[in-house]
Amino acid sequence: MNRLVTIAAESVLAAGSAPDVSFVPPLVRRRFSLRQKLFFALANAVADGEEREVVFASRDGEDALSRRIVEDFHVDGSVSPNRFSTSVYNAAPGLWSVFRRDRAAYTAIAAQDDTIECGLIEALGAARLPIFVYAEETGGGYGASARFADGGAGRRVEVSDAAAGGAAVGFAALADFLSGRTSELNGRWLRLRAIG
């Protein structure tokens, strides 16, 4: 893949940061899992008011919520329909699209150690560049997001195939690149290099 893109907006939430979801009505947000709060905070930080496709990457998905469903089932044999419906991988972007009345498509990706990079490949390979969001609940919750564009204001980035022998992209590397602390992000299949 060879492409020039612009990082029009970015956001990073370090582990243990409190995601700001105050823009969501209390009756709605009280049912959110931590991952859903992270997703909403990160997506909202880079959203620009337009309907945009979303690529959501999360290695573990709604792991804590799924465990709670299993525990509840073992206690009394019942499953909460609300918990069940929000326990799937695509729950966060689905709730986002309902909240925003946004009819654009969304994709949820889980690829073990390659989750971040596969999410970036999906996002950066799209004809119309989407919002990219990565979030995990472990360690108090953390994540990052970016709105990519084909031009305009922002940091210009060259997207190309990675050199042989690259390693899986971790959260620290993604956060450093999006924040501008590093000028390159090298993975197994993808290389991003800031050029301006």
MARVEX-487704 format. One record per atom (N, C-alpha, C, CB): x, y, z; residue number from 1; residue in one letter. Coordinates in steps of 0.05 Angstrom, whole numbers, always signed. Glycine has a CB too. Layout:
# MARVEX-487704
X;Y;Z;NUM;a
...
# end
This chain:
# MARVEX-487704
+17;-23;+0;1;m
+0;+0;+0;1;m
+18;+25;+0;1;m
-19;+0;+24;1;m
+13;+43;-18;2;n
+27;+68;-19;2;n
+6;+90;-20;2;n
+47;+70;-43;2;n
+7;+109;-1;3;r
-13;+130;+1;3;r
-2;+152;+18;3;r
-40;+119;+11;3;r
-10;+177;+11;4;l
-5;+200;+29;4;l
-31;+207;+42;4;l
+7;+224;+12;4;l
-30;+210;+68;5;v
-54;+218;+83;5;v
-46;+240;+103;5;v
-66;+193;+99;5;v
-67;+252;+114;6;t
-63;+272;+135;6;t
-76;+262;+161;6;t
-74;+299;+126;6;t
-62;+265;+183;7;i
-75;+261;+209;7;i
-88;+287;+216;7;i
-54;+251;+231;7;i
-114;+288;+211;8;a
-129;+313;+215;8;a
-135;+318;+245;8;a
-155;+312;+199;8;a
-138;+296;+260;9;a
-143;+298;+289;9;a
-134;+272;+302;9;a
-173;+304;+295;9;a
-125;+274;+326;10;e
-116;+250;+341;10;e
-122;+254;+371;10;e
-86;+244;+336;10;e
-124;+231;+384;11;s
-128;+232;+413;11;s
-117;+206;+425;11;s
-159;+234;+420;11;s
-105;+209;+449;12;v
-93;+186;+463;12;v
-102;+188;+492;12;v
-61;+187;+461;12;v
-111;+165;+502;13;l
-118;+162;+530;13;l
-99;+142;+543;13;l
-148;+154;+534;13;l
-82;+151;+561;14;a
-63;+133;+574;14;a
-78;+115;+594;14;a
-41;+149;+589;14;a
-66;+93;+602;15;a
-78;+74;+620;15;a
-87;+88;+646;15;a
-58;+52;+627;15;a
-111;+83;+653;16;g
-122;+94;+678;16;g
-135;+122;+675;16;g
-101;+96;+698;16;g
-133;+134;+651;17;s
-145;+160;+646;17;s
-176;+157;+647;17;s
-136;+172;+619;17;s
-189;+177;+657;18;a
-218;+176;+658;18;a
-229;+186;+631;18;a
-229;+193;+682;18;a
-243;+169;+616;19;p
-254;+178;+591;19;p
-277;+198;+595;19;p
-264;+155;+574;19;p
-276;+220;+581;20;d
-297;+241;+583;20;d
-321;+234;+565;20;d
-286;+269;+577;20;d
-343;+225;+577;21;v
-367;+219;+562;21;v
-390;+237;+572;21;v
-375;+189;+565;21;v
-383;+260;+582;22;s
-403;+279;+593;22;s
-422;+289;+571;22;s
-390;+303;+606;22;s
-415;+286;+546;23;f
-432;+294;+524;23;f
-455;+274;+519;23;f
-416;+298;+499;23;f
-453;+251;+531;24;v
-474;+230;+529;24;v
-493;+233;+552;24;v
-461;+201;+528;24;v
-520;+232;+547;25;p
-539;+234;+569;25;p
-534;+213;+591;25;p
-567;+232;+558;25;p
-537;+221;+616;26;p
-531;+202;+638;26;p
-546;+175;+636;26;p
-538;+215;+664;26;p
-571;+175;+628;27;l
-586;+150;+626;27;l
-575;+132;+604;27;l
-615;+156;+619;27;l
-561;+142;+585;28;v
-549;+126;+564;28;v
-522;+116;+573;28;v
-546;+142;+538;28;v
-505;+134;+583;29;r
-478;+127;+590;29;r
-475;+109;+615;29;r
-461;+152;+594;29;r
-496;+108;+632;30;r
-494;+92;+656;30;r
-492;+62;+650;30;r
-517;+98;+675;30;r
-501;+55;+626;31;r
-500;+26;+618;31;r
-475;+19;+603;31;r
-524;+20;+601;31;r
-458;+39;+597;32;f
-434;+34;+582;32;f
-413;+18;+598;32;f
-421;+60;+573;32;f
-400;+0;+584;33;s
-376;-13;+596;33;s
-353;+7;+594;33;s
-369;-40;+581;33;s
-331;+1;+607;34;l
-308;+18;+605;34;l
-299;+21;+576;34;l
-285;+8;+623;34;l
-298;-1;+561;35;r
-289;+0;+533;35;r
-308;+18;+517;35;r
-289;-28;+521;35;r
-333;+17;+522;36;q
-352;+34;+508;36;q
-348;+63;+515;36;q
-381;+26;+514;36;q
-342;+69;+540;37;k
-336;+96;+548;37;k
-310;+106;+534;37;k
-332;+99;+579;37;k
-290;+89;+534;38;l
-265;+95;+520;38;l
-270;+101;+490;38;l
-244;+73;+523;38;l
-286;+83;+478;39;f
-292;+87;+449;39;f
-306;+114;+445;39;f
-310;+64;+439;39;f
-326;+120;+460;40;f
-341;+145;+456;40;f
-323;+169;+461;40;f
-365;+146;+476;40;f
-307;+169;+482;41;a
-289;+191;+487;41;a
-269;+195;+464;41;a
-274;+187;+514;41;a
-257;+174;+455;42;l
-237;+175;+434;42;l
-249;+183;+407;42;l
-223;+148;+431;42;l
-272;+171;+400;43;a
-285;+178;+375;43;a
-294;+207;+375;43;a
-309;+159;+370;43;a
-306;+215;+397;44;n
-316;+243;+399;44;n
-293;+263;+397;44;n
-331;+247;+425;44;n
-269;+256;+407;45;a
-246;+274;+406;45;a
-237;+280;+378;45;a
-224;+262;+422;45;a
-242;+262;+359;46;v
-233;+266;+331;46;v
-255;+270;+311;46;v
-216;+242;+323;46;v
-280;+267;+320;47;a
-303;+270;+302;47;a
-305;+299;+293;47;a
-329;+261;+316;47;a
-315;+303;+269;48;d
-316;+330;+258;48;d
-345;+338;+250;48;d
-298;+332;+234;48;d
-365;+323;+259;49;g
-392;+329;+252;49;g
-403;+316;+227;49;g
-395;+359;+250;49;g
-386;+306;+210;50;e
-394;+292;+186;50;e
-399;+262;+192;50;e
-373;+295;+164;50;e
-417;+250;+176;51;e
-420;+221;+178;51;e
-394;+209;+167;51;e
-445;+211;+163;51;e
-381;+192;+183;52;r
-357;+179;+175;52;r
-358;+150;+183;52;r
-332;+193;+187;52;r
-346;+134;+165;53;e
-343;+106;+173;53;e
-324;+104;+196;53;e
-332;+89;+149;53;e
-326;+83;+212;54;v
-309;+79;+235;54;v
-296;+51;+233;54;v
-325;+81;+261;54;v
-270;+50;+239;55;v
-256;+25;+243;55;v
-248;+23;+272;55;v
-231;+23;+224;55;v
-259;+3;+286;56;f
-254;-1;+314;56;f
-237;-26;+318;56;f
-281;-3;+330;56;f
-214;-22;+331;57;a
-196;-45;+337;57;a
-194;-50;+367;57;a
-168;-39;+325;57;a
-198;-75;+375;58;s
-196;-82;+403;58;s
-189;-112;+404;58;s
-223;-76;+418;58;s
-167;-117;+417;59;r
-157;-145;+419;59;r
-177;-162;+434;59;r
-130;-146;+432;59;r
-186;-152;+457;60;d
-202;-169;+475;60;d
-232;-165;+474;60;d
-193;-165;+503;60;d
-241;-144;+460;61;g
-270;-139;+458;61;g
-282;-134;+486;61;g
-284;-163;+445;61;g
-306;-142;+489;62;e
-321;-137;+515;62;e
-316;-161;+534;62;e
-351;-133;+509;62;e
-291;-166;+540;63;d
-284;-189;+556;63;d
-297;-188;+584;63;d
-253;-190;+559;63;d
-294;-165;+598;64;a
-306;-163;+625;64;a
-336;-167;+625;64;a
-298;-136;+637;64;a
-349;-155;+606;65;l
-378;-157;+604;65;l
-386;-186;+598;65;l
-389;-138;+582;65;l
-372;-199;+580;66;s
-378;-227;+573;66;s
-374;-245;+598;66;s
-360;-237;+550;66;s
-354;-240;+613;67;r
-349;-256;+637;67;r
-372;-252;+657;67;r
-322;-248;+651;67;r
-381;-227;+659;68;r
-404;-221;+678;68;r
-429;-236;+669;68;r
-409;-191;+679;68;r
-434;-238;+643;69;i
-457;-252;+633;69;i
-456;-281;+641;69;i
-459;-249;+602;69;i
-432;-293;+637;70;v
-429;-322;+644;70;v
-432;-326;+674;70;v
-401;-332;+636;70;v
-421;-308;+690;71;e
-424;-310;+720;71;e
-454;-308;+728;71;e
-408;-288;+734;71;e
-468;-288;+716;72;d
-497;-285;+722;72;d
-512;-310;+714;72;d
-508;-261;+707;72;d
-505;-322;+692;73;f
-519;-346;+682;73;f
-515;-369;+702;73;f
-509;-354;+654;73;f
-490;-371;+712;74;h
-485;-393;+731;74;h
-498;-389;+758;74;h
-455;-395;+735;74;h
-504;-364;+765;75;v
-517;-358;+791;75;v
-547;-364;+789;75;v
-513;-329;+799;75;v
-561;-353;+769;76;d
-590;-357;+769;76;d
-601;-366;+742;76;d
-603;-331;+777;76;d
-584;-373;+723;77;g
-593;-383;+697;77;g
-604;-363;+678;77;g
-614;-404;+702;77;g
-602;-337;+685;78;s
-613;-316;+667;78;s
-590;-300;+654;78;s
-632;-298;+683;78;s
-597;-287;+632;79;v
-579;-270;+618;79;v
-593;-244;+612;79;v
-569;-283;+591;79;v
-581;-222;+621;80;s
-593;-195;+616;80;s
-592;-189;+586;80;s
-578;-174;+632;80;s
-615;-184;+573;81;p
-615;-177;+544;81;p
-597;-153;+538;81;p
-643;-172;+535;81;p
-597;-133;+556;82;n
-581;-109;+552;82;n
-551;-116;+552;82;n
-587;-87;+572;82;n
-543;-131;+572;83;r
-515;-139;+574;83;r
-507;-156;+550;83;r
-509;-154;+600;83;r
-524;-174;+543;84;f
-518;-192;+520;84;f
-515;-175;+495;84;f
-540;-213;+516;84;f
-533;-157;+489;85;s
-532;-141;+464;85;s
-508;-123;+463;85;s
-558;-125;+461;85;s
-497;-115;+486;86;t
-473;-98;+485;86;t
-447;-113;+491;86;t
-477;-76;+506;86;t
-448;-139;+490;87;s
-424;-155;+496;87;s
-409;-163;+470;87;s
-432;-180;+511;87;s
-420;-157;+447;88;v
-407;-165;+422;88;v
-385;-145;+414;88;v
-428;-167;+399;88;v
-367;-154;+397;89;y
-344;-137;+389;89;y
-352;-110;+377;89;y
-327;-152;+370;89;y
-373;-110;+362;90;n
-381;-85;+348;90;n
-401;-69;+364;90;n
-392;-92;+321;90;n
-404;-74;+390;91;a
-424;-59;+406;91;a
-417;-30;+407;91;a
-425;-71;+434;91;a
-392;-23;+413;92;a
-384;+5;+416;92;a
-389;+22;+391;92;a
-354;+7;+424;92;a
-380;+14;+367;93;p
-386;+30;+344;93;p
-416;+29;+337;93;p
-370;+20;+320;93;p
-429;+7;+343;94;g
-458;+6;+339;94;g
-473;+26;+356;94;g
-468;-22;+344;94;g
-466;+27;+381;95;l
-479;+47;+399;95;l
-472;+75;+390;95;l
-469;+42;+428;95;l
-448;+80;+381;96;w
-440;+106;+370;96;w
-457;+114;+347;96;w
-410;+105;+362;96;w
-462;+96;+328;97;s
-478;+102;+304;97;s
-507;+109;+312;97;s
-477;+79;+284;97;s
-517;+94;+332;98;v
-544;+100;+341;98;v
-545;+127;+355;98;v
-554;+78;+361;98;v
-526;+132;+373;99;f
-524;+157;+387;99;f
-523;+181;+368;99;f
-500;+157;+406;99;f
-507;+179;+347;100;r
-503;+201;+329;100;r
-523;+201;+305;100;r
-475;+201;+318;100;r
-539;+180;+304;101;r
-557;+177;+281;101;r
-542;+177;+255;101;r
-579;+199;+281;101;r
-520;+163;+257;102;d
-500;+162;+235;102;d
-504;+136;+220;102;d
-471;+164;+245;102;d
-509;+137;+194;103;r
-514;+113;+178;103;r
-490;+103;+164;103;r
-536;+119;+158;103;r
-466;+114;+169;104;a
-442;+104;+157;104;a
-434;+77;+168;104;a
-418;+124;+161;104;a
-420;+62;+152;105;a
-412;+34;+160;105;a
-391;+35;+182;105;a
-402;+19;+136;105;a
-389;+13;+197;106;y
-368;+11;+216;106;y
-358;-18;+216;106;y
-378;+18;+245;106;y
-333;-21;+223;107;t
-319;-46;+224;107;t
-306;-50;+251;107;t
-298;-48;+201;107;t
-308;-74;+262;108;a
-295;-81;+287;108;a
-274;-103;+281;108;a
-315;-91;+309;108;a
-250;-99;+290;109;i
-228;-117;+284;109;i
-214;-127;+310;109;i
-207;-103;+266;109;i
-209;-153;+311;110;a
-194;-165;+332;110;a
-174;-184;+319;110;a
-212;-179;+353;110;a
-148;-180;+323;111;a
-129;-197;+310;111;a
-105;-203;+328;111;a
-119;-184;+284;111;a
-111;-209;+353;112;q
-91;-215;+373;112;q
-69;-194;+374;112;q
-78;-243;+368;112;q
-44;-201;+372;113;d
-22;-182;+374;113;d
-22;-162;+350;113;d
+5;-196;+375;113;d
-35;-169;+329;114;d
-35;-152;+305;114;d
-60;-134;+303;114;d
-32;-169;+280;114;d
-75;-132;+325;115;t
-100;-117;+324;115;t
-96;-88;+315;115;t
-113;-117;+351;115;t
-77;-74;+326;116;i
-73;-46;+319;116;i
-66;-43;+290;116;i
-52;-33;+337;116;i
-47;-59;+281;117;e
-38;-57;+253;117;e
-60;-65;+234;117;e
-13;-74;+249;117;e
-75;-86;+239;118;c
-97;-94;+221;118;c
-118;-73;+220;118;c
-109;-121;+231;118;c
-124;-60;+243;119;g
-143;-37;+243;119;g
-133;-14;+226;119;g
-147;-28;+272;119;g
-107;-8;+228;120;l
-96;+14;+212;120;l
-97;+7;+182;120;l
-67;+20;+220;120;l
-91;-18;+176;121;i
-92;-27;+147;121;i
-120;-24;+137;121;i
-82;-56;+144;121;i
-140;-32;+152;122;e
-168;-29;+144;122;e
-175;+0;+140;122;e
-187;-42;+165;122;e
-167;+17;+159;123;a
-174;+45;+158;123;a
-159;+59;+135;123;a
-166;+59;+184;123;a
-134;+55;+132;124;l
-118;+69;+112;124;l
-121;+58;+84;124;l
-89;+68;+120;124;l
-133;+35;+82;125;g
-139;+23;+55;125;g
-166;+31;+44;125;g
-137;-6;+56;125;g
-182;+45;+60;126;a
-209;+52;+52;126;a
-209;+75;+31;126;a
-226;+61;+76;126;a
-228;+74;+13;127;a
-230;+95;-7;127;a
-235;+122;+6;127;a
-252;+89;-27;127;a
-254;+123;+25;128;r
-260;+148;+40;128;r
-249;+142;+68;128;r
-290;+156;+40;128;r
-229;+157;+76;129;l
-215;+151;+101;129;l
-234;+154;+125;129;l
-191;+169;+105;129;l
-235;+134;+143;130;p
-253;+134;+166;130;p
-240;+145;+191;130;p
-264;+107;+171;130;p
-255;+144;+213;131;i
-244;+148;+239;131;i
-233;+121;+249;131;i
-266;+160;+259;131;i
-209;+121;+260;132;f
-197;+97;+271;132;f
-197;+100;+302;132;f
-168;+93;+260;132;f
-207;+79;+315;133;v
-207;+79;+345;133;v
-196;+52;+354;133;v
-236;+84;+356;133;v
-178;+53;+373;134;y
-167;+30;+387;134;y
-171;+33;+417;134;y
-137;+25;+380;134;y
-183;+13;+430;135;a
-188;+15;+459;135;a
-187;-13;+472;135;a
-215;+28;+464;135;a
-175;-13;+496;136;e
-174;-37;+513;136;e
-181;-30;+541;136;e
-146;-50;+511;136;e
-193;-49;+556;137;e
-202;-45;+584;137;e
-180;-51;+604;137;e
-226;-62;+590;137;e
-161;-68;+597;138;t
-140;-77;+616;138;t
-125;-53;+627;138;t
-121;-97;+603;138;t
-114;-56;+651;139;g
-98;-35;+663;139;g
-112;-9;+668;139;g
-74;-31;+646;139;g
-138;-10;+672;140;g
-153;+15;+677;140;g
-164;+27;+651;140;g
-136;+34;+691;140;g
-158;+15;+628;141;g
-168;+25;+603;141;g
-150;+45;+590;141;g
-195;+37;+607;141;g
-146;+42;+564;142;y
-129;+60;+548;142;y
-137;+58;+519;142;y
-99;+53;+552;142;y
-128;+77;+503;143;g
-135;+76;+475;143;g
-125;+100;+460;143;g
-164;+73;+471;143;g
-130;+100;+434;144;a
-122;+122;+416;144;a
-141;+123;+392;144;a
-92;+118;+406;144;a
-143;+146;+381;145;s
-160;+150;+357;145;s
-147;+170;+338;145;s
-188;+158;+365;145;s
-156;+168;+313;146;a
-146;+187;+293;146;a
-168;+190;+272;146;a
-120;+178;+281;146;a
-169;+215;+261;147;r
-186;+219;+237;147;r
-166;+225;+215;147;r
-206;+243;+241;147;r
-165;+207;+196;148;f
-147;+210;+173;148;f
-162;+224;+150;148;f
-137;+183;+163;148;f
-147;+239;+134;149;a
-159;+253;+111;149;a
-140;+251;+87;149;a
-165;+283;+118;149;a
-150;+256;+63;150;d
-133;+256;+40;150;d
-118;+282;+35;150;d
-149;+249;+15;150;d
-123;+302;+51;151;g
-109;+328;+49;151;g
-118;+346;+71;151;g
-114;+341;+21;151;g
-113;+371;+68;152;g
-122;+391;+88;152;g
-101;+394;+110;152;g
-148;+382;+100;152;g
-110;+408;+131;153;a
-92;+414;+153;153;a
-86;+390;+170;153;a
-104;+436;+171;153;a
-62;+388;+180;154;g
-54;+366;+197;154;g
-27;+356;+190;154;g
-74;+343;+195;154;g
-19;+334;+203;155;r
+8;+322;+198;155;r
+7;+303;+174;155;r
+17;+307;+223;155;r
+23;+308;+154;156;r
+24;+291;+130;156;r
+39;+265;+137;156;r
+37;+306;+106;156;r
+28;+243;+127;157;v
+40;+217;+133;157;v
+41;+201;+107;157;v
+23;+202;+154;157;v
+64;+188;+103;158;e
+67;+170;+80;158;e
+62;+142;+90;158;e
+96;+172;+68;158;e
+43;+128;+77;159;v
+36;+101;+84;159;v
+48;+82;+63;159;v
+5;+97;+85;159;v
+63;+62;+72;160;s
+76;+43;+53;160;s
+77;+15;+66;160;s
+104;+53;+45;160;s
+85;-4;+50;161;d
+89;-31;+61;161;d
+113;-30;+79;161;d
+93;-51;+38;161;d
+113;-47;+100;162;a
+135;-48;+119;162;a
+158;-63;+108;162;a
+125;-61;+146;162;a
+182;-57;+118;163;a
+205;-72;+111;163;a
+204;-100;+125;163;a
+231;-57;+120;163;a
+217;-119;+114;164;a
+217;-146;+125;164;a
+227;-146;+153;164;a
+234;-165;+107;164;a
+215;-163;+170;165;g
+225;-167;+197;165;g
+213;-148;+218;165;g
+254;-163;+198;165;g
+192;-134;+211;166;g
+179;-116;+230;166;g
+165;-132;+252;166;g
+159;-98;+216;166;g
+159;-118;+274;167;a
+145;-130;+297;167;a
+116;-119;+299;167;a
+160;-124;+323;167;a
+100;-132;+315;168;a
+73;-124;+320;168;a
+73;-96;+331;168;a
+58;-143;+339;168;a
+54;-79;+324;169;v
+51;-52;+333;169;v
+37;-53;+360;169;v
+36;-34;+313;169;v
+50;-41;+380;170;g
+38;-40;+407;170;g
+26;-12;+412;170;g
+59;-46;+428;170;g
+11;-10;+434;171;f
-2;+15;+441;171;f
+18;+38;+445;171;f
-19;+12;+466;171;f
+40;+33;+458;172;a
+59;+54;+464;172;a
+70;+66;+438;172;a
+83;+44;+480;172;a
+76;+49;+418;173;a
+86;+58;+392;173;a
+64;+74;+378;173;a
+95;+35;+375;173;a
+40;+65;+379;174;l
+17;+80;+366;174;l
+14;+107;+379;174;l
-9;+63;+367;174;l
+13;+107;+406;175;a
+9;+132;+420;175;a
+32;+152;+415;175;a
+8;+127;+451;175;a
+57;+142;+414;176;d
+79;+160;+408;176;d
+78;+171;+380;176;d
+106;+145;+411;176;d
+70;+155;+361;177;f
+68;+165;+333;177;f
+45;+185;+330;177;f
+63;+141;+314;177;f
+21;+178;+340;178;l
-1;+197;+337;178;l
+4;+223;+352;178;l
-27;+184;+348;178;l
+18;+222;+374;179;s
+23;+246;+390;179;s
+46;+263;+378;179;s
+30;+239;+418;179;s
+60;+252;+358;180;g
+83;+266;+346;180;g
+109;+263;+360;180;g
+76;+295;+345;180;g
+110;+245;+381;181;r
+136;+240;+395;181;r
+155;+224;+378;181;r
+130;+226;+421;181;r
+145;+209;+359;182;t
+162;+194;+340;182;t
+152;+201;+312;182;t
+162;+163;+345;182;t
+169;+198;+292;183;s
+161;+205;+265;183;s
+155;+180;+248;183;s
+183;+220;+252;183;s
+159;+156;+259;184;e
+154;+132;+244;184;e
+139;+111;+262;184;e
+180;+120;+233;184;e
+123;+95;+248;185;l
+109;+73;+261;185;l
+114;+49;+242;185;l
+78;+78;+266;185;l
+129;+30;+251;186;n
+136;+7;+235;186;n
+124;-18;+246;186;n
+167;+4;+233;186;n
+109;-33;+229;187;g
+97;-57;+237;187;g
+106;-81;+220;187;g
+67;-55;+236;187;g
+91;-102;+220;188;r
+97;-125;+204;188;r
+91;-121;+175;188;r
+82;-150;+214;188;r
+69;-106;+170;189;w
+60;-102;+142;189;w
+58;-73;+134;189;w
+34;-116;+138;189;w
+58;-56;+153;190;l
+52;-28;+147;190;l
+73;-9;+160;190;l
+24;-20;+158;190;l
+79;+12;+145;191;r
+98;+32;+155;191;r
+86;+60;+151;191;r
+126;+31;+141;191;r
+85;+75;+173;192;l
+75;+103;+171;192;l
+99;+121;+178;192;l
+51;+108;+191;192;l
+103;+141;+161;193;r
+125;+160;+165;193;r
+115;+188;+161;193;r
+148;+153;+145;193;r
+119;+204;+182;194;a
+111;+232;+181;194;a
+130;+247;+161;194;a
+111;+246;+209;194;a
+118;+263;+144;195;i
+135;+277;+124;195;i
+131;+307;+126;195;i
+128;+268;+96;195;i
+116;+316;+146;196;g
+112;+345;+148;196;g
+97;+352;+173;196;g
+98;+356;+124;196;g
# end
